[in-house]
């Protein structure tokens, strides 16, 4: 699977909502996630695949279902990027 930029992944409102749902749960099936959106299950699956490719979501098959879990390790890339602007002295672009 091609990796996907974490910033592009969170730029989409639907993907942010999916990620927020996963953060508030102990893992959800794709069907459970799909029930909360007015798009098809296939559409939700495409969003989940992009979130997984960016490292924000882990998808694990369990029996006949696929469970989705948030991966907060991927948030470090976002935090590192934001941190350079909150603490300019530590910016990767400063001399």
C-alpha positions as CSV (number, residue, x, y, z in Angstrom):
1,X,0.0,0.0,0.0
2,X,1.3,3.5,-0.9
3,X,2.0,5.7,2.0
4,X,-0.2,8.8,2.3
5,X,0.8,12.2,3.8
6,X,-0.7,12.6,7.3
7,X,-1.5,16.2,6.5
8,X,-3.5,15.3,3.5
9,X,-5.3,12.6,5.5
10,X,-6.5,15.0,8.2
11,X,-7.3,17.8,5.6
12,X,-10.6,16.0,4.8
13,X,-13.5,16.6,7.2
14,X,-14.9,13.1,6.8
15,X,-11.5,11.6,7.7
16,X,-11.2,13.8,10.7
17,X,-14.7,12.7,11.9
18,X,-13.7,9.1,11.4
19,X,-10.5,9.6,13.4
20,X,-12.4,11.4,16.2
21,X,-14.9,8.5,16.4
22,X,-12.0,6.0,16.6
23,X,-10.3,8.1,19.3
24,X,-13.5,8.0,21.4
25,X,-13.8,4.2,21.1
26,X,-11.9,1.0,21.8
27,X,-12.0,0.1,18.1
28,X,-14.9,0.1,15.7
29,X,-15.8,-2.1,12.7
30,X,-16.1,-0.6,9.3
31,X,-19.9,-1.2,9.4
32,X,-20.2,0.6,12.7
33,X,-18.3,3.6,11.3
34,X,-20.3,3.6,8.1
35,X,-23.6,3.8,10.0
36,X,-22.6,7.4,11.1
37,X,-22.2,8.8,7.6
38,X,-24.4,9.5,4.6
39,X,-21.9,8.0,2.2
40,X,-21.6,4.4,1.1
41,X,-19.7,1.8,3.1
42,X,-17.3,1.7,0.1
43,X,-16.8,5.5,0.5
44,X,-16.0,5.1,4.2
45,X,-13.6,2.2,3.3
46,X,-11.7,4.5,0.9
47,X,-11.3,7.1,3.7
48,X,-10.2,4.4,6.1
49,X,-7.6,3.1,3.6
50,X,-6.2,6.6,3.3
51,X,-6.1,7.0,7.0
52,X,-4.3,3.7,7.3
53,X,-1.8,4.6,4.5
54,X,-1.0,7.8,6.5
55,X,-0.4,5.7,9.6
56,X,-3.3,7.3,11.6
57,X,-5.4,4.1,11.6
58,X,-4.7,0.4,12.0
59,X,-7.1,-2.0,10.4
60,X,-7.1,-5.5,11.8
61,X,-9.2,-8.4,10.5
62,X,-11.0,-10.4,13.3
63,X,-13.1,-13.1,11.9
64,X,-15.5,-11.8,9.4
65,X,-15.1,-8.2,10.5
66,X,-12.3,-5.6,10.1
67,X,-11.7,-3.5,13.2
68,X,-10.2,0.0,13.0
69,X,-8.1,1.5,15.7
70,X,-6.5,5.0,15.9
71,X,-2.7,5.1,15.9
72,X,-1.7,8.1,17.8
73,X,2.0,7.6,17.0
74,X,1.3,9.2,13.6
75,X,0.2,12.4,15.4
76,X,3.9,13.0,16.3
77,X,4.6,14.2,12.8
78,X,1.9,16.8,13.1
79,X,3.0,17.7,16.6
80,X,6.6,18.1,15.4
81,X,5.6,20.3,12.6
82,X,3.4,22.6,14.8
83,X,6.1,22.7,17.5
84,X,8.6,24.4,15.2
85,X,6.2,27.4,15.0
86,X,5.3,27.5,18.6
87,X,9.0,27.3,19.6
88,X,10.9,29.1,16.8
89,X,14.3,28.7,18.5
90,X,13.9,24.9,17.9
91,X,12.7,25.2,14.3
92,X,14.3,22.9,11.8
93,X,14.7,25.9,9.5
94,X,16.5,28.2,11.9
95,X,20.3,28.6,11.9
